[in-house]
Amino acid sequence: MGACRDTKDTMGGRGGKREVMVPGELESTPTQLAKMEEYSKKPARELRKDGDPETAFKNAAQIIERTYNAPFLAHNCMEPMNFFAHVTDEKALVAGPLQAPGWSEPTLSKLLNLPADKIEIQMTRMGGGFGLRAYGHYLYEAALISKKVKAPVKLVYSREDDMTYGIYRPMYTATYRAALDANKNLIAFHVKGGGIPEHAIHANRFPAGAVDNYLAEGWEIPSNITIGAFRAPRSNFNAAAEQSFLDELAEAMDKDPIEFRLELLKRAKENPVGKNNDYNPDRYAGVLNLVKEKSGWNNSENNKYSRGVAAYFCHNSYAAHVVDMVKRDDQPYVERVFSAMDCGIVINPDAAVNMVQGAVVDGIGNALYGQLTLKEGAAEQNNFHRYRMIRMNEAPKKIEVHFVENDIDPTGLGEPPFPPIFGAVANALYKNTGKRFYNQPYMNEFEDKG
């Protein structure tokens, strides 16, 4: 199996569709990086504009500009892709780990030439999903084999099959700019993001609505590399870049990073800019205040830690993390994490805590180690000896999870805790090493810089 496709492809994200024909020579990581740098200098599509950002930047006393990059990622669920199928001329029984049976049934019906009421899909527990098990390719393959051999079969992908098949998290880049006046007040904010084959910019999310002059732009490079939903699609990169930049901006403005975010949210609540802001400033501020309290943000006894904070809104929920990093054998290690969530009413407290803890460990691992590179359209990593995952002894000793108590209808929890952990790790790394990290996975830069 290969990652590169030179024909029409309809697997471009959750429910999305893209049709591209791209020369194969563009499907190698060095070429992709060079192309992204080239495209980032070209005019992009305007996604949102408030005020007059061009004039504000022209008149600025100081401009801060930073670019952030992230590679393709593989899902790498610990349980390999697998499915059982028993297909006859009259009916089909299939069973296995699947995230979206409603999506799979119509395709299965067409492939097997059976009506939907003759197809039984049994759901089992998943040994990891993260978006990959929303795509039923392994289910369809098992069913077609069973139909062909006229016998029940169980299909199990090898790790090499799974990792080189495709359906990756896209490759992203984003450049952030901020304009400050002579008194270090924020007067303009500009984000221009792109990627292969999509950008990750959510134009109406924070800090949109909190800055008078605001501009968001996006661009993409078509690709034959198959992509798909990866835990908190697009948000998983956007939060990393945005929250890293906000910390750098707070430092330039001589402000505490939590207080700076709270000031912006206060502005978004009391005198919002624009009418399409898709977050609630009170709830956003609520998780920041809760994590500030529970982590003892300004308490002197925590000075021994390199502390990083980040907060983000996606999938109708709000998440904030404080990461406490130390040096262990001259390597950065996340020893503790404090998390605050607003997902409305918490139905199952134990499962909710477990969901956040899993997202935290997953995010730390991807931020520090996750990377899939390509050569002539094929993945260069085909198993765990080349694709680095977080290990048990690298997981935090403590992940303390707190929930905002309210009577709001329940919202997402599987995805919202994941994106901001990337930014919190990056901000803690800066405190730990004295160096900013702009390219994921961060440990590559750490080792390069020594």
C-alpha positions as CSV (number, residue, x, y, z in Angstrom):
1,M,0.0,0.0,0.0
2,G,1.2,3.5,-0.7
3,A,0.4,7.0,0.6
4,C,0.4,8.7,-2.8
5,R,-2.5,8.7,-5.1
6,D,-2.4,10.0,-8.7
7,T,-6.2,9.7,-9.3
8,K,-9.3,11.4,-7.9
9,D,-9.4,11.1,-4.1
10,T,-12.5,11.7,-1.9
11,M,-10.9,11.1,1.5
12,G,-9.9,14.7,2.1
13,G,-11.1,15.0,5.7
14,R,-14.2,14.3,7.6
15,G,-17.0,14.4,5.1
16,G,-14.9,16.4,2.7
17,K,-14.0,15.9,-0.9
18,R,-11.0,16.9,-3.0
19,E,-10.0,16.1,-6.6
20,V,-6.4,16.6,-7.4
21,M,-3.8,15.6,-9.9
22,V,-0.3,16.5,-8.7
23,P,3.1,15.4,-10.1
24,G,4.7,12.8,-7.9
25,E,8.0,14.7,-7.6
26,L,6.2,17.2,-5.3
27,E,5.4,14.4,-2.8
28,S,8.8,14.4,-0.9
29,T,9.2,16.2,2.4
30,P,12.1,18.5,1.4
31,T,10.2,19.6,-1.7
32,Q,7.0,20.1,0.3
33,L,8.8,22.3,2.8
34,A,10.3,24.4,0.1
35,K,6.9,24.7,-1.7
36,M,5.2,25.8,1.6
37,E,7.8,28.5,2.1
38,E,7.3,29.7,-1.5
39,Y,3.5,29.7,-1.2
40,S,3.6,31.5,2.2
41,K,5.1,34.6,0.4
42,K,2.3,34.7,-2.2
43,P,-1.1,36.5,-1.8
44,A,-3.6,34.3,0.0
45,R,-7.4,34.1,0.3
46,E,-8.9,36.5,2.8
47,L,-10.9,34.7,5.4
48,R,-11.8,37.6,7.7
49,K,-10.9,41.3,8.0
50,D,-11.8,43.7,10.8
51,G,-10.8,47.4,10.8
52,D,-7.7,48.5,8.8
53,P,-4.9,46.1,9.7
54,E,-2.7,47.3,6.8
55,T,-2.5,50.9,8.2
56,A,-2.1,49.7,11.7
57,F,1.0,47.6,10.8
58,K,2.3,50.5,8.8
59,N,2.1,52.8,11.8
60,A,3.3,50.2,14.4
61,A,6.2,51.0,16.7
62,Q,7.0,47.3,16.9
63,I,6.0,44.3,14.7
64,I,6.4,40.7,16.0
65,E,6.4,38.0,13.4
66,R,6.8,34.2,13.8
67,T,6.2,31.2,11.6
68,Y,5.2,27.7,12.9
69,N,5.4,24.4,11.1
70,A,4.1,20.9,11.7
71,P,4.6,17.6,9.7
72,F,2.2,14.9,8.5
73,L,1.2,12.6,11.3
74,A,0.1,9.0,11.3
75,H,-2.7,7.9,13.6
76,N,-0.9,4.8,14.9
77,C,-3.7,3.3,17.0
78,M,-2.2,0.7,19.3
79,E,-4.7,-1.9,18.1
80,P,-4.1,-2.5,14.4
81,M,-6.8,-2.0,11.9
82,N,-8.9,-5.1,11.9
83,F,-12.4,-6.4,11.1
84,F,-14.4,-9.6,11.0
85,A,-16.7,-10.3,8.0
86,H,-19.1,-13.1,7.0
87,V,-20.7,-12.3,3.7
88,T,-23.1,-14.6,1.9
89,D,-25.4,-14.0,-1.1
90,E,-28.2,-13.1,1.2
91,K,-26.7,-11.1,4.1
92,A,-23.6,-9.8,5.7
93,L,-22.4,-9.8,9.3
94,V,-19.4,-7.6,10.0
95,A,-17.9,-6.8,13.5
96,G,-15.0,-4.7,14.7
97,P,-13.8,-1.3,15.9
98,L,-15.4,1.5,13.9
99,Q,-16.1,5.1,14.6
100,A,-18.8,5.9,12.0
101,P,-21.0,2.9,11.0
102,G,-23.5,5.3,9.5
103,W,-20.9,6.4,7.0
104,S,-19.8,2.8,6.2
105,E,-23.2,1.1,5.7
106,P,-24.2,2.8,2.4
107,T,-20.7,2.1,0.9
108,L,-20.9,-1.5,2.1
109,S,-24.3,-1.9,0.7
110,K,-23.1,-0.8,-2.7
111,L,-20.0,-2.9,-2.7
112,L,-21.8,-6.1,-1.7
113,N,-24.9,-5.4,-3.7
114,L,-27.0,-6.0,-0.6
115,P,-29.8,-3.9,0.9
116,A,-29.0,-2.1,4.1
117,D,-31.4,-4.2,6.1
118,K,-29.4,-7.3,5.2
119,I,-26.2,-5.9,6.7
120,E,-25.5,-6.1,10.4
121,I,-22.6,-4.0,11.7
122,Q,-21.5,-5.0,15.3
123,M,-19.4,-2.5,17.2
124,T,-16.5,-3.5,19.4
125,R,-14.3,-1.5,21.7
126,M,-11.6,0.5,19.9
127,G,-7.9,0.2,20.8
128,G,-7.6,3.8,19.6
129,G,-9.4,5.7,16.9
130,F,-8.4,9.4,16.7
131,G,-10.3,9.8,13.4
132,L,-8.8,6.9,11.5
133,R,-11.5,4.4,12.3
134,A,-14.1,6.7,10.8
135,Y,-12.8,5.5,7.4
136,G,-14.1,2.0,6.7
137,H,-11.4,0.8,4.2
138,Y,-10.4,-2.1,6.4
139,L,-14.0,-3.1,6.9
140,Y,-14.7,-3.0,3.1
141,E,-11.6,-5.0,2.4
142,A,-12.6,-7.7,4.9
143,A,-16.1,-7.9,3.5
144,L,-15.0,-8.2,-0.1
145,I,-12.5,-10.9,0.8
146,S,-15.2,-12.8,2.6
147,K,-17.6,-12.5,-0.3
148,K,-14.9,-13.7,-2.7
149,V,-13.8,-16.7,-0.7
150,K,-17.3,-17.5,0.5
151,A,-16.2,-17.9,4.1
152,P,-15.9,-15.9,7.3
153,V,-12.6,-14.0,7.6
154,K,-10.8,-11.8,10.0
155,L,-8.6,-9.2,8.5
156,V,-5.7,-7.7,10.5
157,Y,-3.4,-5.1,9.0
158,S,0.3,-5.2,9.7
159,R,1.7,-2.1,11.3
160,E,3.5,-1.5,8.0
161,D,0.2,-1.7,6.1
162,D,-1.4,0.7,8.5
163,M,1.3,3.3,8.7
164,T,2.1,3.5,5.0
165,Y,-1.5,3.4,3.8
166,G,-2.2,7.1,4.1
167,I,-5.1,9.1,5.7
168,Y,-2.6,11.3,7.5
169,R,-2.9,14.5,9.5
170,P,-2.0,17.2,6.9
171,M,1.2,19.2,6.9
172,Y,0.7,22.8,8.1
173,T,2.4,26.1,8.4
174,A,1.2,29.5,9.8
175,T,2.8,32.9,10.1
176,Y,1.5,35.2,12.9
177,R,2.1,38.9,13.1
178,A,1.2,41.4,15.8
179,A,1.5,45.2,15.7
180,L,2.3,47.1,18.9
181,D,2.2,50.9,19.4
182,A,4.8,52.9,21.4
183,N,3.1,51.9,24.7
184,K,3.2,48.2,23.8
185,N,-0.5,48.1,23.2
186,L,-1.8,45.5,20.7
187,I,-3.2,47.4,17.7
188,A,-3.3,44.7,15.0
189,F,-3.2,40.9,14.6
190,H,-2.6,39.0,11.4
191,V,-2.5,35.2,10.8
192,K,-1.7,33.7,7.4
193,G,-1.9,29.9,7.3
194,G,-1.4,27.2,4.7
195,G,-0.6,23.6,4.3
196,I,-0.7,20.4,2.2
197,P,-3.4,20.0,1.1
198,E,-5.4,22.3,3.4
199,H,-4.8,25.2,5.9
200,A,-5.8,25.0,9.6
201,I,-7.0,28.6,10.2
202,H,-10.3,29.1,12.0
203,A,-10.8,32.8,11.2
204,N,-13.6,33.5,13.7
205,R,-11.9,32.0,16.7
206,F,-10.0,33.8,19.4
207,P,-8.3,36.3,19.3
208,A,-10.7,37.4,16.5
209,G,-13.2,39.8,18.2
210,A,-10.7,41.0,20.7
211,V,-8.5,43.2,18.4
212,D,-9.6,46.3,16.4
213,N,-7.6,45.5,13.4
214,Y,-7.5,41.8,12.5
215,L,-6.8,39.8,9.3
216,A,-6.9,36.1,8.7
217,E,-5.8,34.5,5.4
218,G,-5.5,31.0,4.1
219,W,-3.9,29.0,1.3
220,E,-3.3,25.4,0.3
221,I,-1.1,23.3,-1.9
222,P,-2.9,20.4,-3.8
223,S,-1.4,17.0,-3.0
224,N,-1.8,13.3,-3.9
225,I,-1.2,12.4,-0.2
226,T,-4.4,11.1,1.3
227,I,-5.4,12.9,4.4
228,G,-8.2,12.4,6.9
229,A,-9.6,13.4,10.3
230,F,-6.9,13.4,13.0
231,R,-8.0,14.1,16.6
232,A,-9.5,17.7,16.6
233,P,-8.8,18.3,12.8
234,R,-7.1,21.5,12.0
235,S,-7.4,22.7,15.6
236,N,-4.6,20.4,16.7
237,F,-2.1,22.6,14.7
238,N,-3.9,25.9,14.9
239,A,-3.9,25.9,18.8
240,A,-0.2,25.0,18.9
241,A,0.8,27.9,16.7
242,E,-1.6,30.4,18.1
243,Q,-1.0,29.7,21.7
244,S,2.8,29.7,21.3
245,F,2.5,33.1,19.6
246,L,0.2,34.6,22.2
247,D,2.8,33.7,24.9
248,E,5.6,35.4,22.8
249,L,3.3,38.4,22.4
250,A,2.6,38.6,26.1
251,E,6.3,38.5,26.9
252,A,6.9,41.4,24.4
253,M,4.2,43.4,26.1
254,D,5.5,42.6,29.6
255,K,2.4,40.8,30.6
256,D,1.6,37.6,32.4
257,P,0.5,35.1,29.7
258,I,-2.8,34.2,31.5
259,E,-3.6,37.8,32.4
260,F,-2.9,38.8,28.8
261,R,-5.4,36.2,27.5
262,L,-7.9,37.3,30.1
263,E,-7.6,40.9,29.0
264,L,-8.3,40.0,25.4
265,L,-11.3,38.0,26.4
266,K,-12.6,40.8,28.5
267,R,-12.5,43.1,25.5
268,A,-14.2,40.4,23.4
269,K,-17.0,40.3,26.0
270,E,-17.5,44.0,26.7
271,N,-16.8,45.5,23.3
272,P,-16.4,42.8,20.7
273,V,-15.1,43.4,17.2
274,G,-17.2,41.9,14.4
275,K,-20.3,39.7,14.7
276,N,-19.1,36.2,13.8
277,N,-17.0,35.4,16.8
278,D,-17.7,31.7,17.4
279,Y,-16.6,31.5,21.1
280,N,-18.1,32.6,24.4
281,P,-15.6,34.9,26.2
282,D,-17.0,34.1,29.6
283,R,-16.6,30.4,29.2
284,Y,-13.1,30.8,27.6
285,A,-12.1,33.0,30.6
286,G,-13.6,30.4,33.0
287,V,-11.2,27.6,32.1
288,L,-8.3,30.0,32.3
289,N,-9.3,31.2,35.7
290,L,-9.9,27.7,36.9
291,V,-6.6,26.3,35.7
292,K,-4.8,29.4,37.2
293,E,-6.4,28.6,40.5
294,K,-5.9,24.9,40.6
295,S,-2.3,25.0,39.3
296,G,-1.2,27.7,41.8
297,W,0.0,29.7,38.8
298,N,1.8,32.4,40.7
299,N,2.6,30.4,43.9
300,S,6.3,30.5,44.8
301,E,6.5,26.8,45.6
302,N,6.0,26.1,41.9
303,N,9.0,28.1,40.8
304,K,11.0,24.9,40.4
305,Y,9.0,24.1,37.4
306,S,9.2,25.5,33.9
307,R,5.5,26.4,33.4
308,G,3.6,26.7,30.1
309,V,0.0,27.6,29.6
310,A,-2.4,27.3,26.7
311,A,-6.2,27.4,26.2
312,Y,-8.4,26.8,23.2
313,F,-12.0,26.4,22.0
314,C,-13.1,23.8,19.6
315,H,-15.9,21.2,19.2
316,N,-18.1,23.4,21.4
317,S,-15.9,23.0,24.5
318,Y,-13.2,25.0,26.2
319,A,-9.9,23.6,27.5
320,A,-6.9,25.0,29.3
321,H,-3.7,23.4,30.5
322,V,-0.7,24.3,32.6
323,V,2.3,22.1,31.9
324,D,5.0,21.8,34.5
325,M,8.3,20.8,32.9
326,V,11.6,19.8,34.5
327,K,15.0,18.6,33.2
328,R,15.5,14.8,33.6
329,D,18.9,13.4,32.4
330,D,19.4,16.7,30.5
331,Q,16.1,16.1,28.6
332,P,12.9,18.1,29.0
333,Y,10.2,16.1,30.8
334,V,6.6,17.0,31.6
335,E,6.2,16.0,35.2
336,R,2.8,17.5,36.0
337,V,-0.2,18.8,34.1
338,F,-3.2,20.7,35.4
339,S,-6.2,20.8,33.1
340,A,-9.5,22.7,33.2
341,M,-12.5,21.9,31.0
342,D,-15.8,23.4,30.2
343,C,-17.8,20.8,28.3
344,G,-21.2,21.6,29.9
345,I,-22.7,19.0,32.2
346,V,-20.3,16.1,32.9
347,I,-22.3,12.9,32.5
348,N,-19.7,10.4,33.6
349,P,-17.0,12.0,35.7
350,D,-14.5,9.1,35.8
351,A,-14.7,8.6,32.0
352,A,-14.4,12.4,31.5
353,V,-11.3,12.6,33.5
354,N,-9.8,9.6,31.7
355,M,-10.6,11.2,28.3
356,V,-8.8,14.4,29.3
357,Q,-5.8,12.5,30.7
358,G,-5.5,10.5,27.5
359,A,-5.6,13.6,25.3
360,V,-2.9,15.2,27.4
361,V,-0.5,12.2,27.0
362,D,-1.4,11.9,23.3
363,G,-0.7,15.6,22.8
364,I,2.6,15.6,24.6
365,G,3.8,12.7,22.6
366,N,2.8,14.2,19.2
367,A,4.2,17.6,20.1
368,L,7.6,16.2,21.2
369,Y,8.1,13.2,18.9
370,G,5.4,12.8,16.2
371,Q,6.6,13.0,12.6
372,L,5.9,11.3,9.3
373,T,8.1,12.2,6.3
374,L,7.6,11.2,2.7
375,K,9.9,10.3,-0.2
376,E,8.4,10.2,-3.7
377,G,5.0,9.8,-2.2
378,A,5.8,7.0,0.2
379,A,6.0,7.1,3.9
380,E,9.6,6.8,5.2
381,Q,8.4,5.5,8.6
382,N,6.7,2.1,8.4
383,N,6.8,1.0,12.1
384,F,7.6,2.2,15.6
385,H,11.3,1.8,15.2
386,R,11.2,4.8,13.0
387,Y,8.0,6.6,14.1
388,R,8.6,7.8,17.7
389,M,5.7,7.5,20.1
390,I,5.6,8.7,23.7
391,R,6.7,5.9,26.1
392,M,5.3,5.0,29.5
393,N,8.2,6.5,31.5
394,E,7.7,9.8,29.5
395,A,4.1,10.3,30.6
396,P,3.5,12.8,33.3
397,K,3.4,11.5,36.9
398,K,0.4,13.6,37.6
399,I,-2.5,14.9,35.4
400,E,-5.0,16.8,37.5
401,V,-8.3,17.4,35.7
402,H,-11.0,20.0,36.8
403,F,-14.3,20.8,35.3
404,V,-16.3,24.1,35.3
405,E,-19.6,23.3,36.9
406,N,-22.7,24.6,35.0
407,D,-26.0,23.5,33.6
408,I,-25.1,23.8,29.9
409,D,-25.9,20.9,27.6
410,P,-23.0,18.5,27.3
411,T,-20.6,19.1,24.4
412,G,-17.4,17.5,23.0
413,L,-14.7,16.0,25.2
414,G,-12.8,13.5,23.0
415,E,-11.1,16.2,21.0
416,P,-11.1,19.6,22.8
417,P,-8.4,18.8,25.4
418,F,-6.0,17.8,22.7
419,P,-5.1,20.9,20.7
420,P,-4.0,23.3,23.5
421,I,-1.5,20.8,25.1
422,F,0.8,21.4,22.1
423,G,1.0,25.1,22.9
424,A,1.4,24.5,26.6
425,V,4.3,22.1,25.9
426,A,6.0,24.7,23.6
427,N,5.6,27.5,26.1
428,A,7.0,25.3,28.9
429,L,9.9,24.3,26.7
430,Y,10.8,27.9,26.2
431,K,11.0,28.4,30.0
432,N,12.9,25.2,30.4
433,T,15.5,25.8,27.7
434,G,15.5,29.6,27.0
435,K,14.8,28.9,23.3
436,R,11.6,29.1,21.3
437,F,10.5,26.1,19.3
438,Y,8.7,26.7,16.0
439,N,8.9,23.3,14.3
440,Q,7.2,20.1,15.4
441,P,8.2,17.7,16.6
442,Y,9.9,19.9,19.2
443,M,12.5,17.3,20.2
444,N,14.1,17.5,16.8
445,E,14.8,21.1,17.3
446,F,15.9,20.5,20.9
447,E,18.4,18.0,19.8
448,D,19.6,20.1,16.8
449,K,20.1,23.1,19.1
450,G,21.8,21.0,21.8
